[in-house]
Amino acid sequence: MDTELAVAWIREIAAAVEQQESYLTELDSAIGDGDHGSNLRRGFTAVVTALDTLEADSVGAVLAKTGTTLISKVGGASGPLYGSAFRAMGKALPQATATPAELAVALAEGLLAIQQLGGAKPGDKTIVDAWTPALAAFEAAAADGLLAAAEAADAAAAQGARDTVPLQARKGRASYLGPRSTGHQDPGATSTALILHALADTARAA
């Protein structure tokens, strides 16, 4: 991955979030505050604007700028969580380009940042339930190239999001509902799946 591909990935995320805003809002309305879609759309719209004037010399610079912008522009839990993840990923990639193996390390750092900030673990019905299997799949396929790794992560994240439906939320706003949080797909896990799907789409188009 080079800086051009990194920017293309973020632009693809922004487009996916805009397209799926109402779906994310619908999911969040069932077990949260109903603002996940609108918050992410506002955040990634601001990120695209910021990247338009960024003269990035590394993949990490693109991802770090993404994270910083999300933290400053997005309310709720998703801004700090995704912002911290992208900043951590950016710090892990100071070089101009990133191999799939290096990107796997960055994705691991992103997950760690999310867990350190939110305290969630697999099974808590959060972003972590999609990011964790996506990371494992990406790592397993990294030797086969970016496209193979991204497609594996995409499929794993989508399944991880679906697997949150029967779970009872133990973190975040949804946890206040107790058993009533079961039967709904987690919006954060769903937006994580969108992010990984965007990476796969970007790799296919490269």
C-alpha positions in Angstrom: 0.0 0.0 0.0 1.3 3.5 -0.9 -0.1 6.9 0.0 -2.3 7.0 -3.0 -3.9 3.7 -2.2 -4.3 4.7 1.5 -6.2 7.9 0.4 -8.3 5.8 -1.9 -9.2 3.5 1.0 -10.3 6.4 3.2 -12.4 7.9 0.3 -14.0 4.5 -0.2 -14.9 4.3 3.5 -16.5 7.8 3.3 -18.5 6.7 0.3 -19.6 3.5 2.0 -20.6 5.3 5.2 -22.6 7.9 3.3 -24.4 5.1 1.4 -25.1 3.1 4.5 -25.8 6.0 6.9 -29.5 5.2 7.2 -28.8 1.5 7.9 -26.3 2.3 10.6 -28.7 4.8 12.1 -31.5 2.1 12.0 -29.2 -0.3 13.8 -28.1 2.3 16.4 -31.7 3.4 17.0 -32.6 -0.1 18.2 -29.9 -0.4 20.9 -28.1 3.0 21.0 -28.6 6.7 20.6 -29.5 6.5 16.9 -26.6 8.8 15.8 -23.9 6.3 14.6 -24.6 6.8 10.9 -24.8 10.6 11.0 -21.7 10.8 13.3 -19.6 8.7 11.0 -20.8 10.4 7.9 -19.9 13.8 9.3 -16.5 12.5 10.5 -15.5 10.9 7.2 -16.7 13.8 5.2 -14.4 16.0 7.3 -11.6 13.5 6.8 -11.9 13.6 3.0 -11.8 17.4 3.1 -8.7 17.2 5.3 -7.0 14.7 2.9 -7.6 17.0 0.0 -5.0 19.4 1.2 -2.7 16.9 2.9 0.8 16.3 1.4 1.3 12.9 2.8 4.8 11.3 2.6 3.7 8.0 4.1 0.7 5.6 4.5 0.9 6.4 8.2 0.5 10.1 7.6 -2.8 9.5 5.8 -4.1 7.2 8.5 -2.9 9.4 11.4 -4.6 12.4 9.8 -7.8 10.3 9.4 -7.7 9.5 13.1 -7.0 13.0 14.3 -9.9 14.4 12.2 -12.3 11.7 13.5 -11.5 12.5 17.1 -12.0 16.2 16.5 -15.2 16.0 14.4 -17.2 12.9 15.6 -19.3 12.8 18.7 -20.4 9.8 20.7 -18.1 6.8 21.2 -17.3 6.1 17.6 -15.1 9.2 17.1 -12.7 8.5 19.9 -12.6 4.8 19.2 -12.1 4.9 15.4 -10.0 8.0 15.7 -7.7 6.3 18.2 -7.5 3.2 16.0 -6.5 5.1 12.9 -4.0 7.2 14.8 -2.4 4.0 16.2 -2.3 2.5 12.7 -0.7 5.6 11.4 2.0 5.5 14.1 2.8 1.9 13.2 3.4 2.8 9.5 6.0 5.6 9.3 7.4 4.5 6.0 6.3 5.6 2.5 4.7 2.3 1.7 3.4 -0.6 3.7 3.5 -4.3 2.9 0.5 -6.5 3.8 2.5 -7.9 6.8 3.2 -4.3 8.0 -0.5 -3.4 7.5 -1.4 -6.4 9.6 0.7 -5.1 12.4 -1.0 -1.7 12.0 -4.4 -3.3 12.2 -3.4 -5.0 15.4 -2.3 -1.7 16.9 -5.6 -0.2 15.9 -7.5 -3.0 17.7 -5.3 -2.6 20.7 -6.1 1.2 20.8 -9.8 0.4 20.6 -9.6 -2.1 23.4 -7.5 0.1 25.6 -9.9 3.0 25.2 -13.2 1.2 25.4 -12.3 -1.8 27.5 -14.2 -4.2 25.3 -13.3 -7.8 24.5 -14.7 -10.3 22.0 -18.3 -11.2 22.9 -19.1 -7.8 24.3 -21.1 -6.8 21.2 -18.9 -4.0 20.0 -16.5 -3.0 17.2 -14.1 -5.6 18.6 -16.4 -8.4 17.5 -15.8 -7.6 13.9 -12.2 -6.2 14.1 -10.8 -9.3 15.9 -11.7 -11.9 13.3 -10.9 -9.5 10.5 -7.4 -9.1 11.9 -6.9 -12.8 12.3 -8.0 -13.4 8.7 -5.9 -10.6 7.4 -2.8 -11.9 9.2 -3.4 -15.5 7.9 -3.7 -14.3 4.3 -1.1 -11.5 4.3 1.6 -13.6 2.6 -0.8 -14.0 -0.4 -0.9 -10.2 -1.0 -3.0 -7.2 -0.1 -6.1 -8.3 -2.1 -6.2 -11.7 -0.7 -5.7 -10.4 2.9 -8.3 -7.6 2.5 -10.9 -10.0 1.0 -10.3 -12.4 3.9 -10.7 -9.7 6.4 -13.8 -8.3 4.7 -15.5 -11.7 4.9 -14.5 -12.2 8.5 -15.6 -8.8 9.6 -19.0 -9.2 7.9 -19.5 -12.5 9.7 -18.3 -11.0 13.0 -20.9 -8.3 12.7 -23.6 -10.8 12.0 -22.5 -12.9 14.9 -23.3 -10.0 17.3 -27.0 -10.4 16.8 -27.6 -13.0 19.5 -25.1 -11.4 21.9 -26.1 -9.3 25.0 -24.2 -6.0 25.0 -21.7 -5.6 27.9 -20.2 -2.3 26.8 -21.4 1.1 25.6 -24.9 2.5 25.4 -26.4 -0.8 24.4 -25.3 -2.5 27.6 -28.0 -0.4 29.5 -30.7 -2.5 27.8 -29.4 -5.8 29.3 -31.2 -8.8 27.7 -33.1 -6.5 25.4 -29.9 -5.8 23.5 -30.0 -9.3 22.1 -31.5 -9.9 18.6 -29.9 -6.8 17.1 -26.8 -6.4 15.1 -24.2 -4.1 16.7 -23.8 -0.8 14.7 -20.1 -0.5 15.6 -19.3 -4.0 14.4 -21.3 -3.2 11.3 -19.3 0.0 10.5 -16.1 -1.9 11.1 -17.3 -4.4 8.5 -17.8 -1.4 6.1 -14.3 -0.2 6.7 -12.8 -3.6 5.9 -15.1 -4.0 2.9 -13.9 -0.6 1.7 -10.3 -1.9 1.9 -11.2 -5.0 -0.2 -12.9 -2.8 -2.8 -9.9 -0.5 -2.9 -7.5 -3.4 -3.3 -9.6 -4.8 -6.1 -9.6 -1.5 -7.9 -5.9 -1.0 -7.6 
